[in-house]
């Protein structure tokens, strides 16, 4: 399904619901037996709340003070990457967004090409997204349930091993990049336009009065290379869980698992308040629920769990889910459930 179709559906759904309000910032949430949600326009009382603020652009701390017209996050690419003709451009980040920015820049008409485009990534290569059929089962409700029940060490190692299941580059994009580089080198005689630098970490950035300088470390040798200089720096360094300052009045009452609010099986925060007053945390527990958690992949199922928990006081009706082709649980536990179902 194209992204535009999904966007059209969400627009239709939100326009059809009189309880959906845009452009209204929540400033604080308190609890006095009910949740008191304060916005810049009004105050709302609620028995339960669901927090789904998602992610926000991440830029290394050392670069944040330099953000502006010529140094920006890739999420602002469309607005800020207007004229790069004859300039040196550095793109930092080896995921899909970095790849798309790099491809867009190098496919400019010849007389509009930058002087040089430098693509830097900490990964050992510009690696493809693992979109194979059984890897896609990581984005099913049954795997989310299985993952939730494992210990923290297993979860941490699994996420590290399988990062390319959610954060690689589509093979189509990689092939387009490779083909364009081939044309630039062997047909258009523009070999010096592109510089690909995998296996590097950018440690610092500064401005020398004329251009930006990037301090780069070669990860395999641990040696510091000559600085990379550029007129424009694009940070394709991903997204992180959005900050939630509006929850500050409740922070001391919440339990945490590493940097995430600890959730129960129904996506409700574990806290010291009444059991019939819940704070549902959506798209906010990747380390507890797995790779699919920050995405929209499980939005319908996750919403079902929240609605059923609110209406019935119980959890999501797991029996309503068809099982995966994969048997994730130990076979004795799976067989016992199958026997009970029969």
N, C-alpha and C positions, 0 to 999 in steps of 0.2 A: 504494500500500500504506500503510495507516495506521501512524503511529509506534508505536502500542500493539502492533500485530502484529509489527513489527520487534523491539520490546522483548521480546515473548514468545518470539520465536525465539532471540534472544541469551541469554535466561535459560535456555531449554531446552538450548541448546548448551553453556553454561558449567556448568550443573548435571550434564550428562552426561559431562563431561570431568574426570577425577580430578586432572589436572595444573593445573587452574585454581584459584587461591587468591585470596580477597578479604581486604581488611583487613590487608594485609602490606606495609609500606613498605620500599622499597629505599633503603638509606642510603649505599651506596658501591659502585662497580664498579672493580676493579683489573685489571691484566693481567700475568700471569707466564708467558706461553705459552698459557694459557687465561684466559678471563675469570672473575674471581672476584667473584660477585655477593653482596654482604652485605645482609641484611635485618635487621629488628629481631628476627627469630626464628631465623635460620639463615644458613649460608653455602653457596652453590651454585657449582659449577664448570661452565663451558660453553665449547663451541668457537665458538659464534656467539651474539649477542644481538640482540633486536629491541626498540627503544625506541618506544613508542607512547603517550606521556603526554598527547598532545593539547593542548588549550588551557585557559587559566584566565581568570577574570574580570579585566577591565582597568578600572582606575579612575585618573583623572589623578593624578599624583604629589602635587599640591597638596591633594587631597581625602582622601588615604589616612589621614591622622592624625585625620580627623573621622568615620570610619566607626563606626556604632553603630545604635541602634534607630530613629533618625529620619533617617539618611543611609546609604544602602546601595546595593549593586549590584542590578540588576534580577533577577539570578539568585536573589536572596533575597526576591523580591517576595511569593511565596506565604506565607512565614513572617513577614515584617515589615510588610506593608501591610495590617494588620488593621482599624484604625479610622481612617478619614480624614475622617469626617464633620465638616463645617464648618471644615476646615483648608485651608491653602494648600499645594498640592503642585507641585513642580517636577520635570519629567522631562527629563533631558538625554540626547539621542541620537535620531537620526532613522531608525533601522533597524527591523526587524521586532519585536524585543523591546520597544523603546520604544513602538512603535505599539500592541502588544498591552496593555502596561501602561496607556497613555493610554485605550484603548478600555474596558478593564475599569473604570477609575476613573470615567469619565463615564457609564457605563451602570448605576451604582448607582441604587437607588430614590431618588426625589426627596428624601425626608427623611433620606437617608444620603449625599447628594452632598457633596463637598468644597466649601468656599467658592469656591475657584478652582483650576484645573489649568493649569499653564503648561508647554508642550511646546517645548523648545529644540533646534534642530539646526543643525549647521554646513552642511548641504546647502542648496542654493538653494530647495528645496521638499521636501515629503514625497513622495518619488518611489517609483514602483512597481518591484518586482522584474521584471527582464526574463526571463520564463519562456517565451519564444517557441521554437518547435521547433528552429530551427537554432542558436540560442544554447545550447540544451541539449547540442549536440555538444561544447561546451567541457568537458563532464563525461564524455567518452568516453576510453577508453585511447588511441585513435589521436591525439587532440589532446594528451594528456599527453606522448606520445612526440615529437610535433612541437614542442611548446612547449619541452621539455627541450633540444632541439638549437639553439635560437635564442640570440642574444647577450643580455647583461644589459640593454642599453638597450631593446631590443625588449620584453623581458619586463616591465620596469618600466613602460613606457608602456602596454602592453597591459592590465596589471592596473589601472592608474589609469583607463583608458578604459572598462573593462568591470566596474567595481566593482558596478554594479546587477545584473549577472548572478548574483551570489551574495549581495548584501547590501542589497537593496531591500525594500520592503514589499509583501506580497501584495495584489493588486488587491481581493480579497474584504475584507481588513481595512480598506483605505482606503475602500471604499464603505460599510462599516458605520460607520466613524468619521464620514464625511461625512453620512450619513443621521441619525446620532445628534445631530450638531451642528445639523442642520436642525431636528430635533424640539425640541431645547433652546431654540433661538432663536425659532422661529416658532410653536410649539405650547405649550411649557411656560413660555415667558417667562423663561428662565434664560440669557440671552445672555452674562452676565458670568462664567459658570462656566469657560469655556475661553479660553485665550490661546495662539495658535500663533505661534511665533517662529522661522522658518527663517532661514538665512543669518547665524547668530550663533555666536560662540565664547565659551564660558565660560572666563574667565582665572583666577578665584580664587574661593574660598569662605571664609566666616567666620561666627562666631556672635556676635550682639550681646547675648546674655543672654536674649533672648526667642525669636528665630527665626534661621534661616539667611539669609545674604546672598550673592548670586552676582554677581560682576562680569562683565558681558557686553559684548562688542565686536560692533558691527554690521560684518560683513565687507565689504560693498560700499563703505561710506563710511569704514571704518577708525576710526569714532568710538566712544567709550565711552559706552554708554547708562546710564540710571539703573539702580541695582542692582535685581535681582529678589529679592524676599523670599519665603520659604516656611517652613512648619513641618516639611515632609518633603521631602527631596531623593532622587530615584531616579536613579542613574547607569546609563543604558542605553548604555554606551560600549563595548560589544562584548567580545571576547575576544582574547587574544594567546597565542602559543606558550608553553606552560608552562615554567617554569624546571626545569633538570635538574641540581641540585647533586650528585647521585650520580655524575655523569660527571666531576666535578672532577679526579680523579686522571688522567684521559685527555685533558683539554682541550688540553694542549700538544702532543698527538700528532695532533689533528684539524685538518683544513683547514676554513676558513670562507668562505662567500660572503655578504658583508654580515653580517647577524645570524644566518644559518642555517648549520648544519653542511653542508658541501658533500657532495653524494651523487653516486654514479655511476648508470648506467642501470638498475641493479637495486635502487636505493634503499639501497645500502650506503654508509656514510660513507667519505669519502676520508681515509685516515690512514696513518701510517708503520709500521703493524704488518704481520704476515704476510698474504699475499693469501688464505689459506684461513681466516682469522679475521676475521669480518665484524661490523660494528655497523650493523644495518639501522635506518634512521630513518623512521618511519611518521607520516603526518599532520604532517610537520614541515618541508616544503620548498615552501611556496606560491610563493615567488619563483623557484624553480627548475622546479617542475612544473605551476604554474598554479592556477586558481581552485578546482579540485576537490580539491586536495591536503588541506586541513584537514577535508574532509567524509568521510562514509562511502560516498559514491557509488562509488568505485573500490576498495572494500575487498576484494572477491573477487579482482579482477585483480591488485591489489598484493600480496595474500597469495600468489597463484600465483607471481608473480615471485620473492618471497622464498623460497618452498619449493623452487622449481626451482633457484635459485641455490645453496641449501644442499645439496640432494641430488645435483645434477649438476656443480656447480662452474661451470656456464654461466649464462646469463641466462634471462629469461622467453621462452617459446616464442611469439614475436610472430606467427608464422604461424597460431596457433590463434585469433587475433582476427579477426572479420569486419570488413572495412574500413567506415569511416564513409561516409555519403552525400557528405560533403565531401572534396575532395582538398586536403589541407593542404600537402603537400610540393610543391616545384616540379615541374612536369609531367614533366620529363626524369627526375628521380629516381624519381617514381612509376611511369613507364612502364618503367624499367629493372627495378624490382622485380617488376612484373607479368610482364615477359618471362621473368625467372628462374623465377617461380612456374609458368609454363606449361611 
